[in-house]
Every structure is written in structure tokens, then in C-alpha cells.
Amino acid sequence: MEHLNNLLKEVLRCLGVNVTEKSAKRCSEAISILEEMLHNIDVELGAKEPSGHHIKAKDHDDFQALVKEIHERGNLFSFNLTSERNYQKFPDFQRNILSGLDFKQLNKWLNTQKKEMSHLQG
């Protein structure tokens, strides 16, 4: 019953400003038919219902792809700022957001992450 109530709320939300007492009543009378239609579509398409168990995401491949991209591009963190804007109230303000980044520390951190990921993978 709770699932039907949630489905009805979603349908009514979709009506937006067009929701009236009459349209809400019509939707509530059709909600069980709508739920059955959605179920049949899921069955025909072979859609799987979530198991309810949470699984830890396997982000190793994503991390490896990111590291590969950084190495291939080489100059990933360099860009040219040619803007004429300046900050009169903040004369020492660094326009380059990466001006304080220690690339040796970044590289060390990335290597540590790669080692941790390889331990988790194997």
C-alpha cells in the first residue's frame, strides 16, 4: 500500500499546478492499474529490482583511468589566464587556483592511492 501511495504522490507531483480535486481522484482510482502496467513493462523489459543489499563500489578502474589520463596529458593542471580583471581590494590574490599546489606532494599522494587500490584489487 505504501508503494501505491508513493506512486500516487509522484503522479500528482507530475501534474504540478494542474492538480485539482477531480484530477487527484481520477489518478487515485487509476493508480493500481498504472502500477500493474509499470510492473508488466518491467517484466517484459527484464528490468531487475534492486536487491536491497548495498554493495561497495568498485572504483579501482575509474581511479586507474583518471591516473592514466593525467599521465597522458602531462599538462593537465596548466592553463593560461589572460583576463584583464584584477582585484583592487585584494592585490595579493592569486588568480591561478593551483598556485599553492605542491605537485610533488600531489604525485606522492597519487602513488599512495594507486598502491592502496592495487592492494584492494588483489
C-alpha positions in Angstrom: 0.0 0.0 0.0 2.9 2.3 0.8 4.3 1.8 -2.7 1.0 2.7 -4.2 0.8 5.9 -2.1 4.3 6.9 -3.2 3.4 6.2 -6.8 0.3 8.4 -6.4 2.3 11.2 -4.9 4.7 11.0 -7.8 1.8 11.1 -10.3 0.2 14.1 -8.5 3.6 15.9 -8.4 3.8 15.5 -12.2 0.5 17.3 -12.6 2.1 20.3 -11.0 -0.2 23.4 -11.0 -2.8 21.4 -12.9 -3.7 19.3 -9.8 -7.3 19.6 -8.8 -9.5 17.5 -6.5 -11.1 16.0 -9.6 -7.8 15.1 -11.2 -6.4 13.7 -7.9 -9.5 11.5 -7.5 -9.1 10.2 -11.1 -5.4 9.5 -10.5 -6.1 7.7 -7.3 -8.7 5.5 -9.0 -6.2 4.6 -11.8 -3.2 4.1 -9.6 -3.5 0.3 -9.2 -3.9 -0.1 -12.9 -0.9 2.1 -13.5 1.2 0.1 -11.0 0.3 -3.1 -12.8 1.2 -1.6 -16.2 4.6 -0.5 -14.9 5.2 -3.9 -13.4 4.3 -5.6 -16.7 6.7 -3.3 -18.6 9.5 -4.1 -16.1 8.8 -7.9 -16.6 8.8 -7.6 -20.4 12.0 -5.5 -20.5 13.7 -7.8 -18.0 14.3 -5.0 -15.5 15.8 -6.3 -12.3 14.6 -5.0 -9.0 17.3 -3.8 -6.6 18.2 -6.5 -4.0 18.2 -4.1 -1.1 21.8 -5.0 -0.3 24.4 -2.3 -0.6 27.5 -3.2 -2.5 30.8 -1.4 -2.2 31.5 0.4 -5.5 34.5 -0.9 -7.4 36.2 2.4 -8.1 39.6 0.9 -8.9 39.0 1.0 -12.7 37.8 4.6 -12.5 40.9 5.6 -10.5 43.2 3.9 -12.9 41.6 5.7 -15.9 42.0 9.0 -14.1 45.7 8.4 -13.4 46.3 7.3 -17.0 44.6 10.5 -18.3 46.7 12.7 -16.0 49.9 11.0 -17.2 48.9 11.1 -20.9 48.0 14.8 -20.9 51.0 15.8 -18.8 50.0 19.5 -18.6 46.5 18.8 -17.2 46.9 21.4 -14.4 48.3 24.2 -16.6 46.1 26.8 -18.2 46.5 30.3 -19.4 44.7 33.2 -17.7 44.6 36.2 -20.0 41.8 38.0 -18.2 42.3 41.7 -17.6 40.2 41.6 -14.4 42.0 42.3 -11.2 41.0 42.7 -7.6 41.9 46.1 -6.3 40.9 45.3 -2.8 42.9 42.0 -2.8 46.2 42.9 -4.6 47.9 39.6 -3.4 45.1 37.4 -4.6 46.4 34.6 -6.8 44.3 34.2 -9.9 45.6 30.7 -10.6 43.7 28.4 -8.3 46.6 25.9 -8.4 49.3 28.4 -7.5 49.7 26.9 -4.0 49.6 23.3 -5.1 52.7 21.2 -4.5 52.9 18.9 -7.5 55.5 16.7 -5.8 53.0 16.1 -2.9 50.2 15.5 -5.4 52.3 12.9 -7.2 53.2 11.3 -3.9 49.6 11.2 -2.9 48.5 9.7 -6.2 51.2 7.0 -6.0 50.0 6.1 -2.4 46.4 5.9 -3.7 47.5 3.6 -6.6 49.2 1.3 -4.1 46.2 1.2 -1.8 43.9 0.4 -4.8 46.2 -2.4 -6.0 46.1 -4.0 -2.5 42.3 -3.8 -2.5 42.1 -5.2 -6.0 44.3 -8.2 -5.4 
